[in-house]
Amino acid sequence: MAETSLIEVGAMFVAVAVAGVALALGVSEAVAALFVGMGVSTTDRVPAAEPLLEPVRDVFAAVFFWIGLGTDPRVLATVEGVLAVLVLTTGPPKLASGYLGGRLYGLDERRSARVGAGMVTRGEFSLVVATVAAAGAGDVLNRALPAVAVGYVLAMSVLGTLLMQRSGPL
C-alpha cells in the first residue's frame, strides 16, 4: 500500500511539475503531460500508475461537458461547410497513417485497417484546447469555435465508429 501511494504521489508530482514548467515557458501543458506519459511508459511502473491516474483522467472529461454547455446546437447548422472541410481533409490522412503504421509494425491488413479507423476518432483534444484558448476572443468566435469543436468531435466519432465496425471489409 505504501509503495502504491508513493507511485501515485510521484506520478502526480512529475505531471504537475512538468505542466507548471510548460506553462511558464508558454508551451501546452497537455503536450508536456503527453511527454511525461511517454516517459513513464518506458518504465515498469505503468501497471501500478495507470489505475491510480484513471480517476484524474475522468475528472478532465468535465471539460468536454463545459464546452457542450457553451455550444448552441443551432450554430452547428451555420458551420456545416467548415465541418465538411475538416472531416474531408483530416479523416483520410488519419485513416491512411494508421493503416500504414500498422503495416509498418507488421500487422495484417485487417488489423491495420482497424488501427486506421481508430485514428479517425483522435485529435479532438486539440480542438478543446483551441476552444478554451478562444474564450473571450469575441462573440462570433466564442459561438462558432465551440460549435465546430463539438460538431467535429461528433462527426469523427460517428465516422470512426462506423469505420471500426466495417474495418474487416476495408
BELSULSUL-V471595 format. One record per run of one state. SS is the DSSP state (2 for helix, 1 for strand, 0 for the rest). FROM is the first residue (numbers start at 0). TO is the last residue. If there is no record, write none. Layout:
{{SS:FROM:TO} {SS:FROM:TO}}
//
This chain:
{{0:0:0} {2:1:24} {0:25:27} {2:28:40} {0:41:44} {2:45:58} {0:59:60} {2:61:68} {0:69:71} {2:72:103} {0:104:107} {2:108:119} {0:120:122} {2:123:132} {0:133:137} {2:138:164} {0:165:169}}
//
